[in-house]
């Protein structure tokens, strides 16, 4: 495989070189901190990045153009995918002066020019994934004469794209309900809302989070509940006694249980058979996310009610599409209720995003196989390296037996490896020549200082860093997404001191 990505990428450079890239380069720790603290010099170099975190230039241009056409001036504006999304947005941001206006294929929402309102507006689009995509914005701009033509890229025709994607997924996920969403977070958000609506009727108000999960998953659980609802979090997924005690303490109250298999970023996998049985006995809806290793490596559907996943990872291996999916377990007790409700709550992807994803997915089985082989080899190298204190991956000792139960075969760990260093983070991160930025599951190797990008509010203060360590998380940990390049090239690009 080509090693062309194993080089220095300047700060803000889109990776890949496409206006639809979901990653921008943050090549040094100074750049990472500048991005998190929104320092002008750093932000001036960033035109776009991961779409839910960095508002795409095309999307902002579309919102501003549509606002001018509708006579909206001096108000922040947002282009959302549907009227339903717009109403949820308005409810969340609590702006005293909101205008909701249908536009050309999307819905425009204007809010008060207030710092707190804008902060909530950005949080909503980040957590839910309900802004329009860069390709939808691009088509609008072309139609309005503001762009000459769409970016040229290979794709599958519109008539075949969705069926090809679902056929590929169904070879790994045995469900008659596999639906595509405009992002992985939208798949989770929709599933969470559906579970909440179902369980509210039963008077159930407790949600259980198991493990340190992806930031936006945690944020949805924290911020989209009513005052009489609560989240109980157990960070140690191997503490069966504590988890069982919670199920006993909140008997008859647990609405849903949320976890990742494996978790992000420590790649921990709990005993899913045991957990599934606990949930069934408790009448709790199970929402499990296998994104870290992908549905192409693990089979969690038999143990859950609803499987949610990002297809931005692995499936969209070029790093230029944001799409998600959910699948329902046809044998689960909540199947019939969820079949209707999740579909009503979710938002489908834009057609051109499907076209591009379908093109990528033609080679997904070969890609995943190559990544799996490389991951095993890289872990062997890292575990013997004198600069590495600890390696976390799907087959770490604490998780190996549990992970093997759901793996679709031997040596299928997925491409994620997290390392703890013995020395200075910058001394390693700044000089390594891989793509450095968010996302994972690409055909090219990537890495990021995950806690800085996902939880900067924790790592930027001493009390937060101490709390992370007590939770088993090294604030300086590095998450590596293994690509398909020759292993000797990957090893040479990881420049340990």
Beta strands, then each sheet from edge to edge (+ up, - down):
strand 1: 14-15
strand 2: 23-24
strand 3: 76-80
strand 4: 99-102
strand 5: 107-111
strand 6: 178-181
strand 7: 206-210
strand 8: 230-234
strand 9: 254-260
strand 10: 285-289
strand 11: 306-310
strand 12: 324-328
strand 13: 388-393
strand 14: 416-421
strand 15: 435-436
strand 16: 446-448
strand 17: 478-481
sheet 1: 1+ 2-
sheet 2: 3+ 5- 4+
sheet 3: 6+ 12- 11+ 10+ 9+ 7+ 8+
sheet 4: 13+ 14- 17+ 16- 15-
end
